[in-house]
Amino acid sequence: GAHDLEFKARQISEFLKEGHIVKIELTLRGREKALAHIGKEKLVNFLKSITVEYSVQDNIKRSPFGWTIIIKKV
């Protein structure tokens, strides 16, 4: 839900402010794997909701279970 995504974005922002490196994983299950491009779009949209400036340490990659990205504070 929208509230859950907002909460997670706030948590990630706090971790980044503390200087942590954050790995974000979007897990796809079952038939969702066939529509992986939609999952990638959702991950990109989620990254826009993070309020702290960050840089991408490891670009968005397809994993066996979904999508992953690693970010850190600028």
All heavy atoms as a GROMACS GRO file, in nm:
protein
  602
    1GLY      N    1   0.080  -0.117   0.000
    1GLY     CA    2   0.000   0.000   0.000
    1GLY      C    3   0.086   0.126   0.000
    1GLY      O    4   0.208   0.122   0.024
    2ALA      N    5   0.024   0.236  -0.025
    2ALA     CA    6   0.094   0.365  -0.032
    2ALA      C    7   0.159   0.400   0.102
    2ALA      O    8   0.273   0.449   0.105
    2ALA     CB    9  -0.002   0.474  -0.074
    3HIS      N   10   0.089   0.376   0.212
    3HIS     CA   11   0.145   0.406   0.344
    3HIS      C   12   0.270   0.324   0.371
    3HIS      O   13   0.368   0.373   0.427
    3HIS     CB   14   0.042   0.382   0.454
    3HIS     CG   15   0.096   0.407   0.590
    3HIS    ND1   16   0.144   0.306   0.669
    3HIS    CD2   17   0.112   0.523   0.661
    3HIS    CE1   18   0.188   0.358   0.783
    3HIS    NE2   19   0.168   0.488   0.780
    4ASP      N   20   0.267   0.196   0.335
    4ASP     CA   21   0.383   0.110   0.355
    4ASP      C   22   0.504   0.161   0.277
    4ASP      O   23   0.616   0.161   0.329
    4ASP     CB   24   0.351  -0.034   0.311
    4ASP     CG   25   0.245  -0.098   0.399
    4ASP    OD1   26   0.234  -0.059   0.517
    4ASP    OD2   27   0.174  -0.187   0.348
    5LEU      N   28   0.482   0.204   0.153
    5LEU     CA   29   0.593   0.256   0.073
    5LEU      C   30   0.648   0.385   0.132
    5LEU      O   31   0.770   0.406   0.133
    5LEU     CB   32   0.548   0.276  -0.072
    5LEU     CG   33   0.515   0.149  -0.149
    5LEU    CD1   34   0.461   0.183  -0.287
    5LEU    CD2   35   0.636   0.060  -0.160
    6GLU      N   36   0.559   0.472   0.181
    6GLU     CA   37   0.604   0.596   0.244
    6GLU      C   38   0.687   0.566   0.368
    6GLU      O   39   0.790   0.629   0.392
    6GLU     CB   40   0.484   0.682   0.283
    6GLU     CG   41   0.410   0.741   0.165
    6GLU     CD   42   0.279   0.808   0.206
    6GLU    OE1   43   0.259   0.833   0.328
    6GLU    OE2   44   0.198   0.835   0.117
    7PHE      N   45   0.642   0.469   0.448
    7PHE     CA   46   0.714   0.430   0.569
    7PHE      C   47   0.853   0.378   0.535
    7PHE      O   48   0.952   0.417   0.596
    7PHE     CB   49   0.634   0.325   0.646
    7PHE     CG   50   0.705   0.274   0.768
    7PHE    CD1   51   0.710   0.350   0.883
    7PHE    CD2   52   0.768   0.150   0.766
    7PHE    CE1   53   0.776   0.303   0.996
    7PHE    CE2   54   0.834   0.104   0.877
    7PHE     CZ   55   0.839   0.179   0.993
    8LYS      N   56   0.860   0.292   0.435
    8LYS     CA   57   0.989   0.235   0.396
    8LYS      C   58   1.082   0.343   0.340
    8LYS      O   59   1.202   0.341   0.365
    8LYS     CB   60   0.970   0.123   0.295
    8LYS     CG   61   0.907  -0.001   0.358
    8LYS     CD   62   0.903  -0.116   0.262
    8LYS     CE   63   0.833  -0.235   0.321
    8LYS     NZ   64   0.896  -0.291   0.438
    9ALA      N   65   1.028   0.438   0.265
    9ALA     CA   66   1.109   0.548   0.212
    9ALA      C   67   1.165   0.633   0.326
    9ALA      O   68   1.281   0.674   0.322
    9ALA     CB   69   1.027   0.634   0.116
   10ARG      N   70   1.083   0.658   0.430
   10ARG     CA   71   1.132   0.734   0.546
   10ARG      C   72   1.241   0.657   0.618
   10ARG      O   73   1.342   0.715   0.660
   10ARG     CB   74   1.017   0.763   0.643
   10ARG     CG   75   0.929   0.878   0.600
   10ARG     CD   76   0.840   0.926   0.715
   10ARG     NE   77   0.767   0.816   0.780
   10ARG     CZ   78   0.643   0.781   0.752
   10ARG    NH1   79   0.575   0.844   0.659
   10ARG    NH2   80   0.584   0.682   0.817
   11GLN      N   81   1.224   0.527   0.634
   11GLN     CA   82   1.324   0.444   0.701
   11GLN      C   83   1.456   0.446   0.623
   11GLN      O   84   1.562   0.461   0.683
   11GLN     CB   85   1.274   0.300   0.712
   11GLN     CG   86   1.165   0.282   0.813
   11GLN     CD   87   1.222   0.249   0.949
   11GLN    OE1   88   1.262   0.138   0.970
   11GLN    NE2   89   1.228   0.345   1.037
   12ILE      N   90   1.448   0.432   0.491
   12ILE     CA   91   1.568   0.434   0.408
   12ILE      C   92   1.636   0.570   0.419
   12ILE      O   93   1.759   0.579   0.429
   12ILE     CB   94   1.533   0.399   0.262
   12ILE    CG1   95   1.498   0.251   0.254
   12ILE    CG2   96   1.648   0.433   0.168
   12ILE    CD1   97   1.440   0.207   0.122
   13SER      N   98   1.558   0.677   0.421
   13SER     CA   99   1.614   0.811   0.434
   13SER      C  100   1.691   0.823   0.566
   13SER      O  101   1.800   0.881   0.570
   13SER     CB  102   1.504   0.917   0.428
   13SER     OG  103   1.443   0.917   0.301
   14GLU      N  104   1.636   0.769   0.674
   14GLU     CA  105   1.705   0.773   0.803
   14GLU      C  106   1.835   0.694   0.799
   14GLU      O  107   1.938   0.739   0.850
   14GLU     CB  108   1.614   0.719   0.914
   14GLU     CG  109   1.500   0.811   0.949
   14GLU     CD  110   1.546   0.946   1.001
   14GLU    OE1  111   1.642   0.950   1.081
   14GLU    OE2  112   1.487   1.047   0.959
   15PHE      N  113   1.832   0.575   0.739
   15PHE     CA  114   1.953   0.494   0.728
   15PHE      C  115   2.061   0.568   0.648
   15PHE      O  116   2.178   0.566   0.684
   15PHE     CB  117   1.925   0.359   0.663
   15PHE     CG  118   1.848   0.264   0.750
   15PHE    CD1  119   1.745   0.188   0.697
   15PHE    CD2  120   1.876   0.249   0.884
   15PHE    CE1  121   1.674   0.100   0.776
   15PHE    CE2  122   1.806   0.160   0.964
   15PHE     CZ  123   1.705   0.085   0.910
   16LEU      N  124   2.020   0.632   0.539
   16LEU     CA  125   2.115   0.706   0.457
   16LEU      C  126   2.174   0.825   0.534
   16LEU      O  127   2.294   0.853   0.524
   16LEU     CB  128   2.049   0.753   0.328
   16LEU     CG  129   2.014   0.645   0.228
   16LEU    CD1  130   1.932   0.703   0.113
   16LEU    CD2  131   2.138   0.575   0.174
   17LYS      N  132   2.090   0.895   0.612
   17LYS     CA  133   2.138   1.008   0.692
   17LYS      C  134   2.244   0.963   0.791
   17LYS      O  135   2.337   1.037   0.822
   17LYS     CB  136   2.023   1.074   0.767
   17LYS     CG  137   1.934   1.158   0.680
   17LYS     CD  138   1.820   1.216   0.762
   17LYS     CE  139   1.719   1.285   0.673
   17LYS     NZ  140   1.602   1.332   0.750
   18GLU      N  141   2.230   0.840   0.842
   18GLU     CA  142   2.328   0.785   0.937
   18GLU      C  143   2.454   0.736   0.868
   18GLU      O  144   2.548   0.693   0.934
   18GLU     CB  145   2.264   0.672   1.017
   18GLU     CG  146   2.152   0.718   1.107
   18GLU     CD  147   2.077   0.604   1.173
   18GLU    OE1  148   2.120   0.486   1.158
   18GLU    OE2  149   1.975   0.630   1.240
   19GLY      N  150   2.455   0.737   0.734
   19GLY     CA  151   2.574   0.697   0.659
   19GLY      C  152   2.577   0.552   0.617
   19GLY      O  153   2.681   0.504   0.570
   20HIS      N  154   2.467   0.482   0.633
   20HIS     CA  155   2.462   0.341   0.594
   20HIS      C  156   2.445   0.326   0.443
   20HIS      O  157   2.385   0.411   0.378
   20HIS     CB  158   2.347   0.270   0.664
   20HIS     CG  159   2.360   0.266   0.813
   20HIS    ND1  160   2.449   0.184   0.878
   20HIS    CD2  161   2.297   0.337   0.909
   20HIS    CE1  162   2.439   0.204   1.008
   20HIS    NE2  163   2.346   0.297   1.029
   21ILE      N  164   2.494   0.215   0.393
   21ILE     CA  165   2.466   0.176   0.254
   21ILE      C  166   2.339   0.091   0.259
   21ILE      O  167   2.324   0.006   0.346
   21ILE     CB  168   2.584   0.096   0.195
   21ILE    CG1  169   2.707   0.186   0.187
   21ILE    CG2  170   2.547   0.039   0.059
   21ILE    CD1  171   2.832   0.113   0.147
   22VAL      N  172   2.246   0.115   0.165
   22VAL     CA  173   2.117   0.048   0.168
   22VAL      C  174   2.098  -0.035   0.042
   22VAL      O  175   2.117   0.013  -0.069
   22VAL     CB  176   2.002   0.152   0.179
   22VAL    CG1  177   1.867   0.083   0.180
   22VAL    CG2  178   2.019   0.238   0.303
   23LYS      N  179   2.061  -0.160   0.062
   23LYS     CA  180   2.027  -0.249  -0.048
   23LYS      C  181   1.875  -0.262  -0.051
   23LYS      O  182   1.813  -0.299   0.049
   23LYS     CB  183   2.090  -0.387  -0.030
   23LYS     CG  184   2.057  -0.484  -0.140
   23LYS     CD  185   2.126  -0.617  -0.117
   23LYS     CE  186   2.098  -0.714  -0.228
   23LYS     NZ  187   2.167  -0.843  -0.204
   24ILE      N  188   1.816  -0.228  -0.165
   24ILE     CA  189   1.671  -0.237  -0.180
   24ILE      C  190   1.640  -0.355  -0.271
   24ILE      O  191   1.695  -0.364  -0.381
   24ILE     CB  192   1.615  -0.106  -0.240
   24ILE    CG1  193   1.652   0.012  -0.151
   24ILE    CG2  194   1.464  -0.116  -0.257
   24ILE    CD1  195   1.622   0.146  -0.213
   25GLU      N  196   1.554  -0.442  -0.224
   25GLU     CA  197   1.516  -0.559  -0.302
   25GLU      C  198   1.366  -0.556  -0.326
   25GLU      O  199   1.288  -0.533  -0.234
   25GLU     CB  200   1.551  -0.688  -0.228
   25GLU     CG  201   1.698  -0.709  -0.208
   25GLU     CD  202   1.728  -0.840  -0.136
   25GLU    OE1  203   1.634  -0.915  -0.102
   25GLU    OE2  204   1.846  -0.866  -0.114
   26LEU      N  205   1.327  -0.579  -0.449
   26LEU     CA  206   1.187  -0.596  -0.484
   26LEU      C  207   1.169  -0.742  -0.523
   26LEU      O  208   1.222  -0.786  -0.625
   26LEU     CB  209   1.146  -0.504  -0.600
   26LEU     CG  210   1.004  -0.523  -0.650
   26LEU    CD1  211   0.906  -0.471  -0.544
   26LEU    CD2  212   0.984  -0.451  -0.780
   27THR      N  213   1.100  -0.816  -0.439
   27THR     CA  214   1.083  -0.959  -0.461
   27THR      C  215   0.961  -0.984  -0.549
   27THR      O  216   0.853  -0.928  -0.523
   27THR     CB  217   1.067  -1.032  -0.327
   27THR    OG1  218   1.180  -1.002  -0.245
   27THR    CG2  219   1.059  -1.182  -0.348
   28LEU      N  220   0.978  -1.065  -0.649
   28LEU     CA  221   0.869  -1.105  -0.737
   28LEU      C  222   0.836  -1.252  -0.710
   28LEU      O  223   0.926  -1.333  -0.694
   28LEU     CB  224   0.909  -1.088  -0.884
   28LEU     CG  225   0.950  -0.948  -0.927
   28LEU    CD1  226   1.001  -0.951  -1.070
   28LEU    CD2  227   0.836  -0.851  -0.913
   29ARG      N  228   0.707  -1.282  -0.706
   29ARG     CA  229   0.665  -1.418  -0.678
   29ARG      C  230   0.578  -1.471  -0.791
   29ARG      O  231   0.503  -1.395  -0.851
   29ARG     CB  232   0.586  -1.423  -0.547
   29ARG     CG  233   0.670  -1.383  -0.427
   29ARG     CD  234   0.584  -1.364  -0.308
   29ARG     NE  235   0.497  -1.249  -0.336
   29ARG     CZ  236   0.407  -1.201  -0.254
   29ARG    NH1  237   0.388  -1.257  -0.139
   29ARG    NH2  238   0.333  -1.097  -0.287
   30GLY      N  239   0.590  -1.597  -0.818
   30GLY     CA  240   0.502  -1.664  -0.912
   30GLY      C  241   0.490  -1.596  -1.047
   30GLY      O  242   0.588  -1.573  -1.116
   31ARG      N  243   0.368  -1.560  -1.082
   31ARG     CA  244   0.342  -1.499  -1.213
   31ARG      C  245   0.400  -1.359  -1.226
   31ARG      O  246   0.413  -1.307  -1.337
   31ARG     CB  247   0.192  -1.493  -1.238
   31ARG     CG  248   0.131  -1.629  -1.254
   31ARG     CD  249  -0.015  -1.617  -1.284
   31ARG     NE  250  -0.076  -1.749  -1.288
   31ARG     CZ  251  -0.203  -1.771  -1.268
   31ARG    NH1  252  -0.284  -1.672  -1.242
   31ARG    NH2  253  -0.251  -1.892  -1.273
   32GLU      N  254   0.431  -1.296  -1.113
   32GLU     CA  255   0.489  -1.162  -1.118
   32GLU      C  256   0.621  -1.164  -1.195
   32GLU      O  257   0.660  -1.065  -1.255
   32GLU     CB  258   0.513  -1.110  -0.976
   32GLU     CG  259   0.386  -1.082  -0.900
   32GLU     CD  260   0.413  -1.045  -0.755
   32GLU    OE1  261   0.527  -1.064  -0.706
   32GLU    OE2  262   0.320  -0.996  -0.690
   33LYS      N  263   0.692  -1.277  -1.192
   33LYS     CA  264   0.820  -1.287  -1.262
   33LYS      C  265   0.802  -1.270  -1.412
   33LYS      O  266   0.893  -1.224  -1.480
   33LYS     CB  267   0.888  -1.420  -1.230
   33LYS     CG  268   0.934  -1.427  -1.086
   33LYS     CD  269   1.000  -1.560  -1.056
   33LYS     CE  270   1.039  -1.566  -0.910
   33LYS     NZ  271   1.096  -1.693  -0.872
   34ALA      N  272   0.688  -1.307  -1.463
   34ALA     CA  273   0.661  -1.291  -1.606
   34ALA      C  274   0.641  -1.144  -1.642
   34ALA      O  275   0.658  -1.105  -1.757
   34ALA     CB  276   0.539  -1.373  -1.647
   35LEU      N  277   0.604  -1.063  -1.544
   35LEU     CA  278   0.580  -0.920  -1.566
   35LEU      C  279   0.687  -0.838  -1.494
   35LEU      O  280   0.660  -0.735  -1.432
   35LEU     CB  281   0.442  -0.880  -1.516
   35LEU     CG  282   0.325  -0.957  -1.578
   35LEU    CD1  283   0.196  -0.925  -1.506
   35LEU    CD2  284   0.314  -0.925  -1.725
   36ALA      N  285   0.812  -0.882  -1.505
   36ALA     CA  286   0.922  -0.820  -1.431
   36ALA      C  287   0.942  -0.674  -1.468
   36ALA      O  288   0.984  -0.594  -1.384
   36ALA     CB  289   1.050  -0.898  -1.456
   37HIS      N  290   0.909  -0.635  -1.590
   37HIS     CA  291   0.929  -0.496  -1.631
   37HIS      C  292   0.841  -0.401  -1.549
   37HIS      O  293   0.880  -0.289  -1.520
   37HIS     CB  294   0.902  -0.479  -1.781
   37HIS     CG  295   0.760  -0.509  -1.821
   37HIS    ND1  296   0.713  -0.639  -1.833
   37HIS    CD2  297   0.658  -0.428  -1.849
   37HIS    CE1  298   0.585  -0.634  -1.868
   37HIS    NE2  299   0.549  -0.507  -1.879
   38ILE      N  300   0.725  -0.447  -1.506
   38ILE     CA  301   0.638  -0.365  -1.421
   38ILE      C  302   0.701  -0.348  -1.283
   38ILE      O  303   0.698  -0.241  -1.224
   38ILE     CB  304   0.497  -0.428  -1.411
   38ILE    CG1  305   0.430  -0.427  -1.548
   38ILE    CG2  306   0.412  -0.354  -1.308
   38ILE    CD1  307   0.299  -0.503  -1.553
   39GLY      N  308   0.762  -0.456  -1.233
   39GLY     CA  309   0.830  -0.448  -1.104
   39GLY      C  310   0.946  -0.349  -1.107
   39GLY      O  311   0.967  -0.275  -1.012
   40LYS      N  312   1.018  -0.347  -1.219
   40LYS     CA  313   1.130  -0.253  -1.231
   40LYS      C  314   1.078  -0.109  -1.230
   40LYS      O  315   1.137  -0.021  -1.166
   40LYS     CB  316   1.208  -0.280  -1.359
   40LYS     CG  317   1.332  -0.194  -1.372
   40LYS     CD  318   1.414  -0.231  -1.493
   40LYS     CE  319   1.539  -0.146  -1.501
   40LYS     NZ  320   1.620  -0.180  -1.618
   41GLU      N  321   0.968  -0.083  -1.299
   41GLU     CA  322   0.908   0.051  -1.299
   41GLU      C  323   0.867   0.092  -1.157
   41GLU      O  324   0.887   0.207  -1.118
   41GLU     CB  325   0.786   0.054  -1.391
   41GLU     CG  326   0.818   0.044  -1.538
   41GLU     CD  327   0.694   0.031  -1.625
   41GLU    OE1  328   0.582   0.058  -1.575
   41GLU    OE2  329   0.709  -0.007  -1.742
   42LYS      N  330   0.810  -0.002  -1.081
   42LYS     CA  331   0.770   0.028  -0.944
   42LYS      C  332   0.891   0.061  -0.858
   42LYS      O  333   0.885   0.152  -0.773
   42LYS     CB  334   0.693  -0.088  -0.884
   42LYS     CG  335   0.554  -0.102  -0.938
   42LYS     CD  336   0.475  -0.205  -0.863
   42LYS     CE  337   0.333  -0.207  -0.918
   42LYS     NZ  338   0.240  -0.271  -0.825
   43LEU      N  339   1.001  -0.010  -0.879
   43LEU     CA  340   1.123   0.017  -0.804
   43LEU      C  341   1.176   0.156  -0.837
   43LEU      O  342   1.215   0.232  -0.748
   43LEU     CB  343   1.228  -0.089  -0.831
   43LEU     CG  344   1.361  -0.076  -0.757
   43LEU    CD1  345   1.339  -0.072  -0.607
   43LEU    CD2  346   1.455  -0.188  -0.795
   44VAL      N  347   1.177   0.193  -0.964
   44VAL     CA  348   1.223   0.325  -1.006
   44VAL      C  349   1.134   0.434  -0.945
   44VAL      O  350   1.184   0.536  -0.895
   44VAL     CB  351   1.226   0.336  -1.160
   44VAL    CG1  352   1.249   0.478  -1.206
   44VAL    CG2  353   1.334   0.244  -1.217
   45ASN      N  354   1.003   0.414  -0.944
   45ASN     CA  355   0.912   0.510  -0.884
   45ASN      C  356   0.934   0.520  -0.733
   45ASN      O  357   0.927   0.630  -0.676
   45ASN     CB  358   0.766   0.475  -0.913
   45ASN     CG  359   0.730   0.499  -1.058
   45ASN    OD1  360   0.791   0.582  -1.125
   45ASN    ND2  361   0.632   0.426  -1.106
   46PHE      N  362   0.962   0.409  -0.669
   46PHE     CA  363   0.989   0.410  -0.526
   46PHE      C  364   1.116   0.490  -0.494
   46PHE      O  365   1.120   0.566  -0.397
   46PHE     CB  366   1.003   0.268  -0.472
   46PHE     CG  367   1.043   0.261  -0.328
   46PHE    CD1  368   0.952   0.293  -0.229
   46PHE    CD2  369   1.172   0.225  -0.292
   46PHE    CE1  370   0.989   0.290  -0.096
   46PHE    CE2  371   1.209   0.221  -0.160
   46PHE     CZ  372   1.118   0.253  -0.060
   47LEU      N  373   1.218   0.477  -0.577
   47LEU     CA  374   1.343   0.550  -0.555
   47LEU      C  375   1.320   0.700  -0.559
   47LEU      O  376   1.388   0.775  -0.489
   47LEU     CB  377   1.448   0.509  -0.659
   47LEU     CG  378   1.502   0.367  -0.645
   47LEU    CD1  379   1.588   0.331  -0.766
   47LEU    CD2  380   1.582   0.352  -0.517
   48LYS      N  381   1.223   0.745  -0.636
   48LYS     CA  382   1.192   0.888  -0.644
   48LYS      C  383   1.134   0.941  -0.513
   48LYS      O  384   1.140   1.060  -0.487
   48LYS     CB  385   1.094   0.915  -0.759
   48LYS     CG  386   1.153   0.889  -0.895
   48LYS     CD  387   1.050   0.907  -1.004
   48LYS     CE  388   1.107   0.867  -1.140
   48LYS     NZ  389   1.005   0.871  -1.245
   49SER      N  390   1.078   0.854  -0.430
   49SER     CA  391   1.015   0.897  -0.306
   49SER      C  392   1.115   0.910  -0.190
   49SER      O  393   1.078   0.956  -0.082
   49SER     CB  394   0.903   0.802  -0.267
   49SER     OG  395   0.956   0.675  -0.234
   50ILE      N  396   1.241   0.873  -0.212
   50ILE     CA  397   1.342   0.886  -0.108
   50ILE      C  398   1.387   1.031  -0.103
   50ILE      O  399   1.427   1.088  -0.204
   50ILE     CB  400   1.460   0.791  -0.134
   50ILE    CG1  401   1.411   0.646  -0.130
   50ILE    CG2  402   1.571   0.814  -0.032
   50ILE    CD1  403   1.513   0.544  -0.171
   51THR      N  404   1.378   1.092   0.015
   51THR     CA  405   1.400   1.236   0.027
   51THR      C  406   1.546   1.276   0.037
   51THR      O  407   1.582   1.388   0.003
   51THR     CB  408   1.325   1.290   0.150
   51THR    OG1  409   1.371   1.221   0.267
   51THR    CG2  410   1.176   1.272   0.135
   52VAL      N  411   1.633   1.188   0.083
   52VAL     CA  412   1.775   1.219   0.099
   52VAL      C  413   1.846   1.202  -0.034
   52VAL      O  414   1.815   1.110  -0.110
   52VAL     CB  415   1.838   1.125   0.206
   52VAL    CG1  416   1.986   1.147   0.217
   52VAL    CG2  417   1.770   1.144   0.338
   53GLU      N  418   1.943   1.292  -0.062
   53GLU     CA  419   2.021   1.275  -0.184
   53GLU      C  420   2.105   1.149  -0.170
   53GLU      O  421   2.168   1.126  -0.067
   53GLU     CB  422   2.113   1.395  -0.206
   53GLU     CG  423   2.042   1.515  -0.265
   53GLU     CD  424   2.143   1.619  -0.312
   53GLU    OE1  425   2.236   1.582  -0.386
   53GLU    OE2  426   2.126   1.734  -0.271
   54TYR      N  427   2.106   1.070  -0.274
   54TYR     CA  428   2.182   0.945  -0.272
   54TYR      C  429   2.247   0.923  -0.407
   54TYR      O  430   2.209   0.983  -0.507
   54TYR     CB  431   2.091   0.826  -0.237
   54TYR     CG  432   1.982   0.800  -0.338
   54TYR    CD1  433   2.005   0.717  -0.447
   54TYR    CD2  434   1.857   0.859  -0.324
   54TYR    CE1  435   1.905   0.694  -0.541
   54TYR    CE2  436   1.757   0.836  -0.416
   54TYR     CZ  437   1.782   0.754  -0.523
   54TYR     OH  438   1.683   0.732  -0.616
   55SER      N  439   2.348   0.836  -0.406
   55SER     CA  440   2.409   0.796  -0.532
   55SER      C  441   2.393   0.645  -0.543
   55SER      O  442   2.382   0.574  -0.443
   55SER     CB  443   2.556   0.835  -0.538
   55SER     OG  444   2.629   0.768  -0.436
   56VAL      N  445   2.393   0.597  -0.664
   56VAL     CA  446   2.375   0.455  -0.689
   56VAL      C  447   2.512   0.388  -0.685
   56VAL      O  448   2.601   0.423  -0.762
   56VAL     CB  449   2.307   0.431  -0.825
   56VAL    CG1  450   2.298   0.283  -0.855
   56VAL    CG2  451   2.169   0.495  -0.826
   57GLN      N  452   2.528   0.297  -0.592
   57GLN     CA  453   2.655   0.224  -0.581
   57GLN      C  454   2.654   0.104  -0.676
   57GLN      O  455   2.755   0.073  -0.735
   57GLN     CB  456   2.678   0.177  -0.438
   57GLN     CG  457   2.810   0.110  -0.418
   57GLN     CD  458   2.838   0.078  -0.273
   57GLN    OE1  459   2.765   0.119  -0.184
   57GLN    NE2  460   2.943   0.004  -0.248
   58ASP      N  461   2.540   0.039  -0.687
   58ASP     CA  462   2.526  -0.076  -0.776
   58ASP      C  463   2.391  -0.062  -0.846
   58ASP      O  464   2.287  -0.060  -0.781
   58ASP     CB  465   2.533  -0.205  -0.695
   58ASP     CG  466   2.556  -0.328  -0.780
   58ASP    OD1  467   2.591  -0.311  -0.900
   58ASP    OD2  468   2.542  -0.440  -0.729
   59ASN      N  469   2.392  -0.049  -0.977
   59ASN     CA  470   2.271  -0.024  -1.056
   59ASN      C  471   2.165  -0.132  -1.035
   59ASN      O  472   2.194  -0.238  -0.982
   59ASN     CB  473   2.305  -0.014  -1.204
   59ASN     CG  474   2.379   0.112  -1.237
   59ASN    OD1  475   2.352   0.217  -1.180
   59ASN    ND2  476   2.474   0.102  -1.328
   60ILE      N  477   2.045  -0.102  -1.083
   60ILE     CA  478   1.935  -0.198  -1.075
   60ILE      C  479   1.975  -0.324  -1.153
   60ILE      O  480   2.013  -0.316  -1.270
   60ILE     CB  481   1.806  -0.138  -1.132
   60ILE    CG1  482   1.760  -0.019  -1.049
   60ILE    CG2  483   1.696  -0.244  -1.137
   60ILE    CD1  484   1.638   0.051  -1.103
   61LYS      N  485   1.966  -0.437  -1.083
   61LYS     CA  486   2.000  -0.565  -1.145
   61LYS      C  487   1.887  -0.664  -1.123
   61LYS      O  488   1.817  -0.660  -1.022
   61LYS     CB  489   2.127  -0.622  -1.081
   61LYS     CG  490   2.251  -0.546  -1.115
   61LYS     CD  491   2.371  -0.617  -1.059
   61LYS     CE  492   2.497  -0.541  -1.094
   61LYS     NZ  493   2.615  -0.600  -1.032
   62ARG      N  494   1.873  -0.751  -1.218
   62ARG     CA  495   1.774  -0.859  -1.207
   62ARG      C  496   1.838  -0.971  -1.128
   62ARG      O  497   1.948  -1.015  -1.158
   62ARG     CB  498   1.738  -0.907  -1.348
   62ARG     CG  499   1.630  -1.014  -1.352
   62ARG     CD  500   1.494  -0.949  -1.338
   62ARG     NE  501   1.390  -1.036  -1.388
   62ARG     CZ  502   1.323  -1.120  -1.310
   62ARG    NH1  503   1.350  -1.128  -1.183
   62ARG    NH2  504   1.229  -1.196  -1.360
   63SER      N  505   1.770  -1.015  -1.025
   63SER     CA  506   1.816  -1.129  -0.947
   63SER      C  507   1.719  -1.244  -0.972
   63SER      O  508   1.614  -1.223  -1.032
   63SER     CB  509   1.821  -1.093  -0.798
   63SER     OG  510   1.692  -1.083  -0.745
   64PRO      N  511   1.751  -1.364  -0.926
   64PRO     CA  512   1.658  -1.475  -0.947
   64PRO      C  513   1.521  -1.452  -0.883
   64PRO      O  514   1.423  -1.510  -0.925
   64PRO     CB  515   1.728  -1.594  -0.881
   64PRO     CG  516   1.871  -1.557  -0.876
   64PRO     CD  517   1.876  -1.408  -0.865
   65PHE      N  518   1.516  -1.364  -0.783
   65PHE     CA  519   1.392  -1.343  -0.710
   65PHE      C  520   1.325  -1.209  -0.738
   65PHE      O  521   1.220  -1.180  -0.685
   65PHE     CB  522   1.417  -1.356  -0.560
   65PHE     CG  523   1.478  -1.487  -0.523
   65PHE    CD1  524   1.611  -1.494  -0.487
   65PHE    CD2  525   1.405  -1.604  -0.529
   65PHE    CE1  526   1.669  -1.617  -0.455
   65PHE    CE2  527   1.462  -1.725  -0.498
   65PHE     CZ  528   1.594  -1.733  -0.460
   66GLY      N  529   1.388  -1.124  -0.819
   66GLY     CA  530   1.328  -0.994  -0.847
   66GLY      C  531   1.432  -0.893  -0.892
   66GLY      O  532   1.515  -0.922  -0.976
   67TRP      N  533   1.429  -0.773  -0.831
   67TRP     CA  534   1.520  -0.664  -0.866
   67TRP      C  535   1.592  -0.616  -0.741
   67TRP      O  536   1.533  -0.612  -0.633
   67TRP     CB  537   1.441  -0.546  -0.925
   67TRP     CG  538   1.375  -0.578  -1.054
   67TRP    CD1  539   1.244  -0.611  -1.071
   67TRP    CD2  540   1.433  -0.580  -1.184
   67TRP    NE1  541   1.218  -0.633  -1.204
   67TRP    CE2  542   1.333  -0.616  -1.276
   67TRP    CE3  543   1.561  -0.556  -1.232
   67TRP    CZ2  544   1.356  -0.627  -1.412
   67TRP    CZ3  545   1.584  -0.567  -1.368
   67TRP    CH2  546   1.483  -0.602  -1.456
   68THR      N  547   1.717  -0.575  -0.757
   68THR     CA  548   1.793  -0.520  -0.645
   68THR      C  549   1.869  -0.396  -0.691
   68THR      O  550   1.903  -0.382  -0.808
   68THR     CB  551   1.896  -0.620  -0.587
   68THR    OG1  552   1.990  -0.654  -0.688
   68THR    CG2  553   1.829  -0.746  -0.536
   69ILE      N  554   1.894  -0.305  -0.595
   69ILE     CA  555   1.976  -0.187  -0.618
   69ILE      C  556   2.043  -0.153  -0.485
   69ILE      O  557   1.984  -0.176  -0.378
   69ILE     CB  558   1.894  -0.068  -0.672
   69ILE    CG1  559   1.986   0.049  -0.707
   69ILE    CG2  560   1.786  -0.028  -0.575
   69ILE    CD1  561   1.916   0.163  -0.779
   70ILE      N  562   2.164  -0.101  -0.491
   70ILE     CA  563   2.236  -0.059  -0.372
   70ILE      C  564   2.263   0.091  -0.384
   70ILE      O  565   2.315   0.136  -0.486
   70ILE     CB  566   2.366  -0.136  -0.354
   70ILE    CG1  567   2.336  -0.285  -0.340
   70ILE    CG2  568   2.444  -0.085  -0.232
   70ILE    CD1  569   2.458  -0.374  -0.332
   71ILE      N  570   2.224   0.167  -0.279
   71ILE     CA  571   2.242   0.311  -0.281
   71ILE      C  572   2.318   0.355  -0.156
   71ILE      O  573   2.322   0.282  -0.056
   71ILE     CB  574   2.108   0.387  -0.291
   71ILE    CG1  575   2.017   0.354  -0.172
   71ILE    CG2  576   2.038   0.357  -0.421
   71ILE    CD1  577   1.888   0.434  -0.168
   72LYS      N  578   2.379   0.475  -0.165
   72LYS     CA  579   2.448   0.532  -0.049
   72LYS      C  580   2.430   0.682  -0.053
   72LYS      O  581   2.397   0.739  -0.158
   72LYS     CB  582   2.596   0.495  -0.050
   72LYS     CG  583   2.672   0.549  -0.169
   72LYS     CD  584   2.816   0.509  -0.165
   72LYS     CE  585   2.888   0.564  -0.288
   72LYS     NZ  586   3.027   0.531  -0.289
   73LYS      N  587   2.455   0.747   0.060
   73LYS     CA  588   2.441   0.892   0.070
   73LYS      C  589   2.551   0.958  -0.010
   73LYS      O  590   2.663   0.911  -0.016
   73LYS     CB  591   2.449   0.936   0.216
   73LYS     CG  592   2.421   1.081   0.237
   73LYS     CD  593   2.421   1.116   0.383
   73LYS     CE  594   2.398   1.264   0.400
   73LYS     NZ  595   2.405   1.302   0.540
   74VAL      N  596   2.517   1.071  -0.072
   74VAL     CA  597   2.614   1.145  -0.152
   74VAL      C  598   2.720   1.204  -0.064
   74VAL      O  599   2.700   1.249   0.043
   74VAL     CB  600   2.544   1.259  -0.232
   74VAL    CG1  601   2.645   1.344  -0.305
   74VAL    CG2  602   2.444   1.201  -0.326
   0.00000   0.00000   0.00000
